[in-house]
Amino acid sequence: MNNILKNEKAMIFLGGVAAGTLGAKILKSKAAKKLYVTTLANGMKLQQDAQELFETMKEDAEDLCFEARKEVTKESNSDEK
C-alpha cells in the first residue's frame, strides 16, 4: 500500500477516479438538475425573443421597401407627365 501512495501515476489515476465519482454525484443532484432546467428554459426564452425581434425587423424592412418602391413609382409617373 505504501508503494502505491508513492507512485505518482497511481495517485493521478486514483485522483481522476475520485474526481469522476464526485462529479457524477454532483451532476445527478437535484440542485444541478434544477440549474440545468433553469438554464435551458432561459436559453429557449432568449431564442424565442430573438426570433420575434427578427420577425419584427423583417416586417419593418419589408414595409420600408414597399414604401420606397411606391415612392419611386410615384416619381417616375410624375416625370412622364
ZIJOCOR-V757513 format. One record per residue. RES is the residue in one letter. SS is DSSP state (hx for helix, st for strand, lp for the rest). Layout:
[[RES/SS] [RES/SS]]
//
This chain:
[[M/lp] [N/hx] [N/hx] [I/hx] [L/hx] [K/hx] [N/lp] [E/hx] [K/hx] [A/hx] [M/hx] [I/hx] [F/hx] [L/hx] [G/hx] [G/hx] [V/hx] [A/hx] [A/hx] [G/hx] [T/hx] [L/hx] [G/hx] [A/hx] [K/hx] [I/hx] [L/hx] [K/lp] [S/lp] [K/hx] [A/hx] [A/hx] [K/hx] [K/hx] [L/hx] [Y/hx] [V/hx] [T/hx] [T/hx] [L/hx] [A/hx] [N/hx] [G/hx] [M/hx] [K/hx] [L/hx] [Q/hx] [Q/hx] [D/hx] [A/hx] [Q/hx] [E/hx] [L/hx] [F/hx] [E/hx] [T/hx] [M/hx] [K/hx] [E/hx] [D/hx] [A/hx] [E/hx] [D/hx] [L/hx] [C/hx] [F/hx] [E/hx] [A/hx] [R/hx] [K/hx] [E/hx] [V/hx] [T/hx] [K/hx] [E/hx] [S/hx] [N/hx] [S/hx] [D/hx] [E/hx] [K/lp]]
//
